[in-house]
Amino acid sequence: MLEVKDLTVYYESALALNKVSLRVENGEFVAVVGPNGAGKTTLLRAISGVLEAERRSELKTWHRGTITFNGKRIDKLKPHIMVRRGIIHCPERRRPFPEMTVIENLMMGAYLRKNKGEIAKDLERNYELFPVLKKREKQLAGTLSGGEQQMLAIARALMSKPQLLLIDEPSLGLAPILRKNVFDRIKDIQRTGVTILLVEQDVSMCLALADRLYVIAHGMMAAEGTREDLMKDRDVREIYLGL
């Protein structure tokens, strides 16, 4: 479904990604793990078109390499075109519209869709997936807890009907019990047929749930494989995974 090949990204003169390549097959749950500053967020921003939008706005960001989705080049497309193609980006730090209610946030996720009946069905599916959002639907999003805001961010992304869901650091700032709940729901989303590419620092959770993993460090891919592949390599375990 997705192939990134030799992606190199600069912010002005600072190298953020250096010839990064990865692939995601249809229906997979793929995780990219690594420390702060490794380039994980930059990778998702490149895939979703945010970096291309910044380049066009003359923010001195530039990139090279190729990104293909369902066999077609997408690395020069703007973010709203990516959304129409079925690539939805759930950003780091959740970022709800704080002065809007939960239900208003969710409906913003469906702003490009026209079929009201399908939208209503997806809204109910999200409420089944995240029951707390049903209870809070009239509450302002800015008053939700961190865990509730993360659930809202994922549900809002799902309202866009993604083929590929990009999720950036969903565990950030969450207590362990909430973190597990969020990751379990992400796995449930994969079971519905949505392909997932997630970037995350919680290595143990990704090892437990993802089909395959990529390890990124200093803007470069350091290792890739299944849990079993990575755990067999002592250097990968100790140096990159901290296990």
N, C-alpha and C positions, 0 to 999 in steps of 0.2 A: 504493500500500500504506500509506504513512505520510504524514500531513499535519500539520504544526505551524503554527498560525496565531496571530500576535500574542502569542507567549509572553513574559510579563514575570515576572521572579523577583526577589524581595527576600530577603536574609539580614538579618533585623532591619531596619535603615534603609538598608542598602547595596543599591543596585541592581546586580544581576548580569547580567540579560538585559532588554533593552528592545524589546518588540514584535518578537520574532524569528519569522520564518516560513520554512519549508522544506518540501519534498516529496521523497519517495523512491518511485520506481516499483518494481513487482515485478521482481526479478532484477537491479536496479541495484547498482553499487558507487559510493556517494556519499561524498565526503570533505568534512569541515569543517576548514579550516585557519585558523590565527591564532596570535598570541603567547600566552605565559603570562598568565593572568588575563583572557583575552578573554571567557570564559564557555563554552568548549567542553565542559568536564566537566559544568558545570551543566545544559547542554542535554541531555546523555545521561541524567543523573540524573532530569531531569524526565520524559523519555520512558519510562524503565524503572520509574517509580513511586517511586523513592527519595525524591524531594522530597516527595511526598504522604505517605509514611510519616513523614518528619521533621515535616511540618506537624501530623499527627495526634498526634505525641509532644510537641508544644508546644515545639519548638526554635526558635520565632520565625522560621520559614521560611514564606513564602507565595508563591503564584503565581496568575496569571490568564492567560487565553487558552485555546485549544482544541488538543487532540491527538487525532487520529483514526487508527485502524489498521484496515485492511480495511473502511472505511466506518463504524466504530463509535467513539464517544467513549471514551477510555481515561484522560483526565487526572485522574480521581478514583479510580483503581484502585490497590490495593496491589501491591507488587512480586511477590508469589507468584502473584497473578492474572495479571500480565503474562507470567510464565513459562509459565503454562498457555495463554495466548493465542499463545505462540510468539515473544515478544520476550525475547531473552537479552542480558544486559549483561556484557561482559568488561571489568572495571574497570582503571583506571590502576594502575600499579605491580604488576600481575600478581596478587598476593595469593593464593598457594596456601595450603592448610592445611599448614604446615611440618612438623608432627609425624606427618603421614600419608604413606604411600607414593604414588608416581605413580599406580599402579592404583587406590588408594583415592580419590585426588582425582578421577580420571576417573569412577569410579562414583558419586561424589557429584553429578556433573553430571547423572546419569540418575536421580536419586532420585524424581522424579515419574512415571517411566515404569514400565510393568508387563510389557511383552513382552520376555522375556529373550532370545529369539532375535534380535530387532531390535537390542537393546542390544549383544549380542555382535558383530553385523555392524558396527555403528557404531564399536565399539571397534577392530575390525580396520581399518576405513577410517581412523581417526585414526592408527593405527600406520603405515599406508602413507603418510599425509600427513606425519607427523612420526616417522620411523624411530628417532630417538634416544630417544623415549619408550618404545618397546618394549624397548630395551636397558636403560633405567633403571626399569622398571616396579616393581621391588621396593625402589628407593632412596627415602629420605625426600625429600619435595619441597623441604624447606628446605635441602638440600645441593646442589641443582642450580645450575648457572650461571644468570646473568640471562637469557640467550637461551633456555635450556632451560625456565626457569620461564615465559617468555612463551609458548612453544609449548604448555606444559601448560595455561596459562590459556585459550588459544584452544580447545584440544582439549576441555577440561572444559566449556566453553560449548557446543561442538558436540554433546556427549553429551546435551544437553537438547533436541536436535532443533529448532533455531530456524528460524522463517520469516524473522525479521529479527534479524541479529546486530549489536549495538552494540559497537564496539571503541574503547577509550580509550587513546590514546598508546602504541601497541605498540612504537614504536622507542625509548622512553625508556630511556636508560642502556645502549643496545646499541652495539657496534662496527659500523662500516659494513657489513662483510660479513654479519654476523648480521642486521642491519636489512633488508638486501635479501632474505635468505632468508625472513624472517618475512613481508615484504610479498608475495613471490612465492607463499607458501602461502595468504595471504589471497585473492589473485587466483584461485588454484586452488579455494578454497572457493566463491567466487562462481560459478565454472563448474559447480559441482554443483547450482546452483539456489538457493543461499542469498542473500538480499538483505543487503547490508552498508551500514551507516552508520558511518563511522570518523571520529574526531577526531584531529588530528595536527599537529605542528609542522614535520615534514619535508615542506616544500612540493614539492620536486623529485620525491620518490617518489610523492606523491599525484597530481601532474600527469601522471606517466608511466602510472599504473595506474587511476585512478578514471575513471568515465564522466562524472561531473559534480562540480563543486566549489562550495562556499560559503566565502566569506571572512568571518570574524567578527572584529570589533575593538571594544573598549570596550563589549562587551555588545550590539552591534548588527551586523546583516548589512551588510557593506560592498560585496559583489559576489557574483555567482553566474554559473555557466555552465560550458561545456566548457573543456578546456585551450585550444582555439583561441580561444574567446570571451575568456578572461581574458588571454591573451597578446597579443591585439590592442589592449588598453587599456593605454597607457603608464603612466597613473597607478596602475592596479591593480598592474602589474608592479613598479613602483619603490617605491610606498608600502607596499603590503600583502604582496606576494610577495617583495620584496627581490631581484628579478631584473633 
